[in-house]
Amino acid sequence: MAFDSFGDFVQQLDRAGELLRITQPVATELEITELADRQMKSPGGGKALLIEKPTVNGAASPFPVAINTMGSWKRMALALGAGSVDEVAAELGALMKAKPPTGFREALKLLSTALELRTPSQGREGRPVQGSRSSG
């Protein structure tokens, strides 16, 4: 993933105009799924939703709910730190089609290609994009 945390990704969705913030309380029982279903069936996958005040059995939850965050090609590419999903697919496809190296130079070239896929690239703001971190 091209972000330090899911929260960073949600902030980027907001900056990119890909997020609808819902500030009023919304019930987790049926209401959230209905809102998400409408977005998912919209052209292009609709928008990602951030429900800031979900309710569970009528009680307010302290945890916001994000849904449909990967519901479009654009948001998937954004999550991967790429211009498009096709770019990522092409890179992975090239690596998968690689033939076993027959010499040392070919081995180094294949290793270089593999490392390029694992190494963080430059983000949209020109700073390095970091991979995901697991806490704990």
Residue pairs with C-beta under 8 A, 6 or more apart in sequence:
1 9
1 79
1 80
1 81
1 131
1 132
2 78
2 79
2 80
2 81
2 82
2 120
2 123
2 129
2 130
2 131
3 9
3 12
3 79
3 81
3 129
3 130
3 132
4 130
4 132
4 133
5 133
6 66
9 69
9 78
9 79
10 19
10 48
10 50
10 66
10 69
12 78
13 19
13 48
13 69
13 75
13 78
14 21
14 50
16 74
16 78
18 47
18 48
18 72
18 74
18 75
18 78
19 47
19 48
19 49
19 50
20 39
20 47
20 48
20 49
20 50
21 50
21 52
22 35
22 49
22 50
22 51
22 52
23 52
23 53
24 53
25 53
25 54
25 55
25 60
26 32
26 35
26 51
26 53
26 54
26 55
27 54
27 55
27 58
28 54
28 55
28 56
28 61
28 65
29 56
29 57
32 49
32 51
32 54
32 65
32 67
35 49
35 51
35 67
36 49
36 67
36 68
38 46
39 45
39 46
39 47
39 48
39 49
39 68
39 71
40 46
40 68
40 71
44 72
44 74
45 68
45 71
45 72
45 73
45 75
46 68
46 71
46 72
47 68
48 66
48 67
48 68
48 69
48 71
48 75
49 65
49 66
49 67
49 68
50 64
50 65
50 66
51 64
51 65
51 66
51 67
52 64
53 60
53 61
53 64
54 60
54 61
54 63
54 64
54 65
55 61
69 75
69 79
70 76
70 79
73 84
73 85
76 85
77 83
77 84
77 85
77 87
77 88
80 88
81 120
81 121
81 123
81 129
82 88
91 116
91 117
92 117
94 113
95 113
95 114
95 117
98 110
98 113
101 107
101 109
101 110
120 128
120 129
120 130
120 131
121 128
121 129
122 128
122 129
123 129
